[in-house]
Amino acid sequence: MMTADTPAPDQDYEKTYRAIGHFIFAFSLVEFVIRAKLAEEIGLDKKHFAAVVRSYDVALLCRVAIEVFTKSRPEANAARIKVLIDEFLKFNDTRNRVAHGLWRPDKEGGTVNYVSRNSLKAKRFPSQVEELEKQADGAYDLIDMLLDAFEDGRPTVEEHHGPGSRSGWENC
């Protein structure tokens, strides 16, 4: 909490805070795309979205999405989606470090100290401002690739429902 005699955060603090927010925002967009496309793929009614799809943590979301798309899509498209979702899981490693690490925004371009649950060893990650900005940009690229992959494997309305049918997919 800042008081009248607390100095205002300097530019290093602001850059670090901005990079953290930018990364988390981009991460959440990718996460939502996967959730929404999974719900769409299984025909989930919107009223059940929060209870069914939003309740998954990221690791479970990814496992379920891969399982569903593997069973519902042509093999090549399912494999492409799996590769992209696996790439998103790498972003989750960064998100865990961002969310659960001990931050020093004033040190070496934003430094975080983090203990992985897998190794139980502390590790120091300097220059996180630059790294998080790159990862946020990568997340936006991943969204585009995911949307392309989801669209590529989707059957046409006629393939899904038969000739002359109108399911509403053409408006998605």
GUGU-458256 format. One record per atom (N, C-alpha, C): residue in three letters; x, y, z. Coordinates in steps of 0.2 Angstrom, whole numbers, padded with zeros to 4 digits, always signed. Layout:
N
ALAXYZ
...
This chain:
172
MET+0004-0006+0000
MET+0000+0000+0000
MET+0004+0006+0000
MET+0003+0011-0004
MET+0007+0017-0005
MET+0004+0022+0000
THR+0009+0026+0003
THR+0007+0031+0008
THR+0010+0037+0005
ALA+0009+0043+0008
ALA+0012+0049+0006
ALA+0019+0049+0006
ASP+0023+0046+0010
ASP+0030+0046+0010
ASP+0033+0039+0007
THR+0029+0036+0003
THR+0031+0030-0001
THR+0032+0033-0008
PRO+0038+0031-0010
PRO+0040+0034-0017
PRO+0036+0030-0022
ALA+0034+0034-0028
ALA+0030+0031-0033
ALA+0035+0026-0037
PRO+0032+0020-0039
PRO+0035+0015-0043
PRO+0039+0019-0049
ASP+0045+0016-0050
ASP+0049+0019-0055
ASP+0047+0015-0062
GLN+0051+0017-0067
GLN+0049+0014-0074
GLN+0050+0007-0074
ASP+0055+0004-0070
ASP+0056-0003-0070
ASP+0050-0007-0067
TYR+0047-0004-0062
TYR+0041-0007-0059
TYR+0035-0007-0064
GLU+0034-0001-0067
GLU+0029+0000-0072
GLU+0030-0005-0078
LYS+0036-0005-0081
LYS+0037-0010-0086
LYS+0035-0017-0084
THR+0038-0019-0078
THR+0036-0026-0076
THR+0029-0027-0075
TYR+0026-0023-0072
TYR+0018-0024-0071
TYR+0015-0024-0077
ARG+0017-0020-0082
ARG+0013-0020-0088
ARG+0014-0026-0092
ALA+0021-0029-0092
ALA+0022-0035-0095
ALA+0018-0041-0092
ILE+0018-0041-0086
ILE+0014-0046-0082
ILE+0007-0046-0084
GLY+0004-0040-0084
GLY-0003-0039-0086
GLY-0004-0041-0094
HIS+0000-0039-0098
HIS+0000-0041-0105
HIS+0000-0048-0106
PHE+0005-0052-0103
PHE+0005-0059-0104
PHE-0001-0062-0101
ILE-0003-0060-0095
ILE-0009-0064-0092
ILE-0016-0063-0097
PHE-0016-0057-0099
PHE-0022-0055-0104
PHE-0022-0059-0110
ALA-0016-0060-0113
ALA-0015-0064-0119
ALA-0016-0071-0118
PHE-0013-0074-0112
PHE-0014-0081-0110
PHE-0022-0082-0110
SER-0025-0078-0106
SER-0033-0079-0105
SER-0037-0079-0112
LEU-0034-0075-0116
LEU-0038-0075-0123
LEU-0037-0082-0126
VAL-0031-0085-0126
VAL-0030-0091-0129
VAL-0034-0097-0125
GLU-0034-0096-0119
GLU-0038-0101-0115
GLU-0045-0101-0117
PHE-0048-0095-0117
PHE-0055-0094-0119
PHE-0056-0097-0126
VAL-0052-0096-0131
VAL-0053-0098-0138
VAL-0054-0106-0137
ILE-0049-0109-0133
ILE-0049-0116-0133
ILE-0056-0119-0129
ARG-0058-0115-0124
ARG-0064-0117-0120
ARG-0070-0116-0125
ALA-0070-0110-0129
ALA-0076-0109-0133
ALA-0077-0114-0139
LYS-0071-0116-0142
LYS-0071-0120-0147
LYS-0072-0127-0145
LEU-0070-0129-0139
LEU-0072-0136-0136
LEU-0079-0136-0135
ALA-0082-0131-0132
ALA-0089-0131-0131
ALA-0093-0131-0137
GLU-0091-0128-0142
GLU-0094-0128-0149
GLU-0094-0135-0152
GLU-0088-0138-0151
GLU-0087-0144-0154
GLU-0091-0150-0152
ILE-0093-0149-0145
ILE-0097-0155-0142
ILE-0104-0152-0142
GLY-0106-0146-0145
GLY-0113-0144-0145
GLY-0116-0142-0138
LEU-0111-0140-0134
LEU-0113-0138-0127
LEU-0118-0132-0127
ASP-0124-0132-0124
ASP-0128-0127-0123
ASP-0125-0121-0119
LYS-0125-0115-0121
LYS-0122-0109-0118
LYS-0124-0109-0110
LYS-0130-0111-0108
LYS-0131-0111-0101
LYS-0127-0116-0097
HIS-0124-0121-0100
HIS-0120-0125-0096
HIS-0112-0124-0097
PHE-0111-0119-0101
PHE-0104-0117-0102
PHE-0100-0116-0096
ALA-0102-0112-0091
ALA-0098-0111-0085
ALA-0097-0117-0081
ALA-0103-0121-0080
ALA-0102-0127-0076
ALA-0098-0132-0079
VAL-0098-0133-0085
VAL-0095-0138-0088
VAL-0088-0136-0091
VAL-0087-0131-0095
VAL-0080-0130-0098
VAL-0076-0125-0094
ARG-0079-0120-0090
ARG-0075-0115-0086
ARG-0072-0118-0080
SER-0075-0124-0078
SER-0073-0127-0072
SER-0066-0131-0072
TYR-0064-0132-0079
TYR-0058-0135-0080
TYR-0052-0131-0078
ASP-0047-0133-0075
ASP-0040-0130-0075
ASP-0037-0130-0082
VAL-0032-0127-0083
VAL-0029-0127-0090
VAL-0027-0134-0092
ALA-0023-0137-0087
ALA-0021-0144-0089
ALA-0026-0149-0091
LEU-0032-0149-0087
LEU-0038-0153-0089
LEU-0041-0151-0095
LEU-0042-0144-0096
LEU-0045-0141-0102
LEU-0041-0144-0108
CYS-0035-0144-0108
CYS-0031-0146-0114
CYS-0031-0153-0115
ARG-0031-0157-0110
ARG-0032-0165-0110
ARG-0039-0166-0113
VAL-0044-0163-0111
VAL-0051-0164-0113
VAL-0052-0162-0121
ALA-0049-0156-0122
ALA-0049-0153-0129
ALA-0046-0158-0134
ILE-0040-0160-0132
ILE-0036-0165-0137
ILE-0040-0171-0138
GLU-0043-0174-0132
GLU-0047-0180-0133
GLU-0053-0179-0137
VAL-0057-0174-0136
VAL-0063-0172-0140
VAL-0061-0171-0148
PHE-0056-0167-0149
PHE-0054-0166-0156
PHE-0051-0172-0160
THR-0048-0176-0156
THR-0045-0182-0159
THR-0051-0187-0161
LYS-0056-0187-0157
LYS-0062-0191-0159
LYS-0066-0188-0164
SER-0066-0181-0165
SER-0072-0178-0169
SER-0069-0175-0176
ARG-0062-0175-0176
ARG-0059-0172-0182
ARG-0055-0177-0186
PRO-0054-0176-0193
PRO-0050-0180-0197
PRO-0043-0180-0193
GLU-0039-0185-0194
GLU-0033-0187-0191
GLU-0028-0181-0192
ALA-0027-0178-0198
ALA-0022-0173-0199
ALA-0024-0167-0195
ASN-0030-0165-0195
ASN-0033-0159-0192
ASN-0032-0160-0184
ALA-0034-0166-0182
ALA-0033-0167-0174
ALA-0026-0167-0172
ALA-0022-0169-0176
ALA-0014-0169-0175
ALA-0012-0162-0174
ARG-0014-0158-0179
ARG-0012-0150-0179
ARG-0015-0147-0173
ILE-0021-0148-0171
ILE-0024-0145-0165
ILE-0020-0147-0159
LYS-0018-0154-0159
LYS-0015-0156-0153
LYS-0008-0153-0152
VAL-0004-0152-0158
VAL+0002-0148-0157
VAL+0001-0141-0155
LEU-0004-0138-0157
LEU-0005-0131-0155
LEU-0007-0131-0147
ILE-0012-0135-0145
ILE-0014-0135-0138
ILE-0008-0137-0134
ASP-0003-0142-0136
ASP+0003-0143-0133
ASP+0007-0137-0132
GLU+0007-0133-0137
GLU+0011-0127-0137
GLU+0008-0122-0132
PHE+0001-0122-0131
PHE-0002-0118-0126
PHE+0000-0120-0119
LEU+0001-0127-0118
LEU+0003-0129-0112
LEU+0010-0126-0109
LYS+0014-0125-0114
LYS+0020-0122-0113
LYS+0019-0115-0110
PHE+0014-0111-0112
PHE+0012-0105-0110
PHE+0010-0105-0103
ASN+0007-0111-0101
ASN+0004-0112-0094
ASN+0010-0113-0089
ASP+0016-0115-0091
ASP+0022-0116-0087
ASP+0024-0108-0085
THR+0024-0104-0090
THR+0025-0097-0089
THR+0020-0094-0085
ARG+0014-0095-0086
ARG+0009-0092-0082
ARG+0010-0094-0074
ASN+0011-0101-0073
ASN+0012-0103-0066
ASN+0018-0099-0063
ARG+0023-0098-0067
ARG+0029-0094-0064
ARG+0027-0087-0063
VAL+0023-0084-0067
VAL+0021-0077-0066
VAL+0016-0077-0060
ALA+0012-0081-0060
ALA+0007-0081-0054
ALA+0009-0083-0047
HIS+0014-0088-0047
HIS+0016-0091-0041
HIS+0023-0089-0039
GLY+0027-0085-0043
GLY+0034-0084-0041
GLY+0034-0077-0037
LEU+0040-0076-0034
LEU+0041-0070-0030
LEU+0045-0065-0035
TRP+0042-0060-0036
TRP+0044-0055-0041
TRP+0048-0049-0038
ARG+0053-0047-0042
ARG+0058-0042-0040
ARG+0057-0037-0046
PRO+0052-0033-0047
PRO+0051-0029-0053
PRO+0057-0024-0054
ASP+0061-0022-0049
ASP+0066-0017-0050
ASP+0073-0021-0051
LYS+0073-0027-0052
LYS+0079-0031-0053
LYS+0080-0034-0060
GLU+0085-0032-0064
GLU+0087-0035-0070
GLU+0081-0036-0075
GLY+0078-0030-0076
GLY+0072-0031-0081
GLY+0066-0035-0079
GLY+0065-0035-0072
GLY+0060-0039-0069
GLY+0062-0046-0068
THR+0063-0048-0062
THR+0066-0055-0060
THR+0060-0058-0056
VAL+0060-0065-0058
VAL+0055-0069-0053
VAL+0059-0075-0051
ASN+0058-0076-0045
ASN+0061-0082-0042
ASN+0055-0087-0041
TYR+0056-0093-0043
TYR+0050-0098-0044
TYR+0053-0105-0042
VAL+0048-0109-0038
VAL+0050-0116-0036
VAL+0045-0120-0040
SER+0047-0124-0045
SER+0043-0128-0049
SER+0040-0134-0044
ARG+0034-0136-0045
ARG+0031-0141-0041
ARG+0034-0148-0043
ASN+0037-0148-0049
ASN+0039-0154-0052
ASN+0046-0156-0049
SER+0051-0150-0049
SER+0058-0151-0046
SER+0059-0149-0039
LEU+0054-0145-0036
LEU+0055-0142-0030
LEU+0062-0138-0029
LYS+0064-0136-0035
LYS+0071-0132-0034
LYS+0069-0125-0036
ALA+0072-0120-0033
ALA+0071-0113-0034
ALA+0075-0111-0040
LYS+0072-0107-0044
LYS+0076-0105-0050
LYS+0074-0097-0051
ARG+0079-0094-0053
ARG+0079-0087-0054
ARG+0078-0085-0062
PHE+0073-0081-0064
PHE+0072-0079-0071
PHE+0072-0072-0071
PRO+0078-0069-0074
PRO+0079-0062-0075
PRO+0076-0060-0082
SER+0076-0054-0083
SER+0074-0051-0089
SER+0067-0053-0091
GLN+0062-0053-0087
GLN+0055-0056-0088
GLN+0051-0051-0092
VAL+0053-0044-0092
VAL+0049-0039-0095
VAL+0049-0041-0103
GLU+0055-0042-0105
GLU+0056-0044-0112
GLU+0053-0050-0114
GLU+0054-0055-0110
GLU+0052-0062-0111
GLU+0044-0062-0111
LEU+0041-0059-0106
LEU+0033-0059-0106
LEU+0030-0055-0112
GLU+0033-0050-0114
GLU+0031-0047-0120
GLU+0031-0051-0126
LYS+0037-0055-0127
LYS+0038-0060-0132
LYS+0032-0065-0132
GLN+0031-0068-0126
GLN+0027-0073-0125
GLN+0019-0071-0126
ALA+0018-0064-0124
ALA+0011-0062-0126
ALA+0010-0061-0133
ASP+0015-0059-0137
ASP+0015-0059-0144
ASP+0014-0066-0147
GLY+0017-0071-0144
GLY+0017-0078-0146
GLY+0010-0080-0145
ALA+0007-0078-0140
ALA+0000-0080-0138
ALA-0005-0078-0143
TYR-0004-0072-0146
TYR-0009-0069-0151
TYR-0008-0073-0157
ASP-0001-0075-0159
ASP+0000-0079-0165
ASP-0003-0086-0164
LEU-0003-0088-0158
LEU-0006-0095-0157
LEU-0014-0095-0158
ILE-0017-0089-0156
ILE-0024-0089-0157
ILE-0026-0089-0164
ASP-0022-0086-0168
ASP-0023-0086-0175
ASP-0022-0093-0178
MET-0017-0096-0176
MET-0016-0103-0178
MET-0021-0108-0176
LEU-0023-0107-0170
LEU-0029-0112-0167
LEU-0035-0110-0171
LEU-0037-0104-0172
LEU-0043-0103-0175
LEU-0043-0106-0182
ASP-0037-0105-0186
ASP-0037-0108-0192
ASP-0037-0116-0192
ALA-0034-0119-0187
ALA-0035-0126-0186
ALA-0042-0128-0185
PHE-0045-0125-0180
PHE-0052-0127-0179
PHE-0057-0126-0185
GLU-0056-0121-0189
GLU-0060-0120-0195
GLU-0058-0125-0200
ASP-0052-0127-0201
ASP-0050-0131-0206
ASP-0053-0138-0206
GLY-0054-0141-0200
GLY-0057-0147-0199
GLY-0064-0148-0198
ARG-0067-0142-0198
ARG-0075-0142-0197
ARG-0078-0144-0203
PRO-0083-0148-0203
PRO-0087-0150-0209
PRO-0091-0144-0211
THR-0093-0144-0217
THR-0098-0139-0220
THR-0105-0141-0217
VAL-0109-0136-0217
VAL-0116-0138-0215
VAL-0119-0144-0218
GLU-0118-0144-0225
GLU-0121-0150-0228
GLU-0118-0156-0226
GLU-0111-0156-0225
GLU-0108-0162-0223
GLU-0110-0165-0216
HIS-0112-0160-0212
HIS-0114-0161-0205
HIS-0121-0163-0204
HIS-0125-0159-0208
HIS-0133-0160-0207
HIS-0136-0163-0213
GLY-0132-0163-0219
GLY-0136-0166-0225
GLY-0137-0160-0230
PRO-0138-0161-0236
PRO-0140-0156-0241
PRO-0146-0152-0239
GLY-0145-0145-0240
GLY-0150-0141-0239
GLY-0152-0139-0232
SER-0148-0142-0227
SER-0150-0140-0220
SER-0146-0133-0218
ARG-0149-0130-0213
ARG-0146-0124-0211
ARG-0146-0124-0203
SER-0140-0125-0201
SER-0139-0126-0194
SER-0137-0120-0190
GLY-0136-0115-0193
GLY-0133-0109-0190
GLY-0126-0108-0190
TRP-0122-0113-0192
TRP-0115-0113-0192
TRP-0112-0108-0197
GLU-0116-0107-0202
GLU-0113-0102-0207
GLU-0113-0095-0204
ASN-0116-0094-0198
ASN-0115-0087-0195
ASN-0110-0087-0190
CYS-0106-0092-0188
CYS-0101-0092-0183
CYS-0095-0089-0186
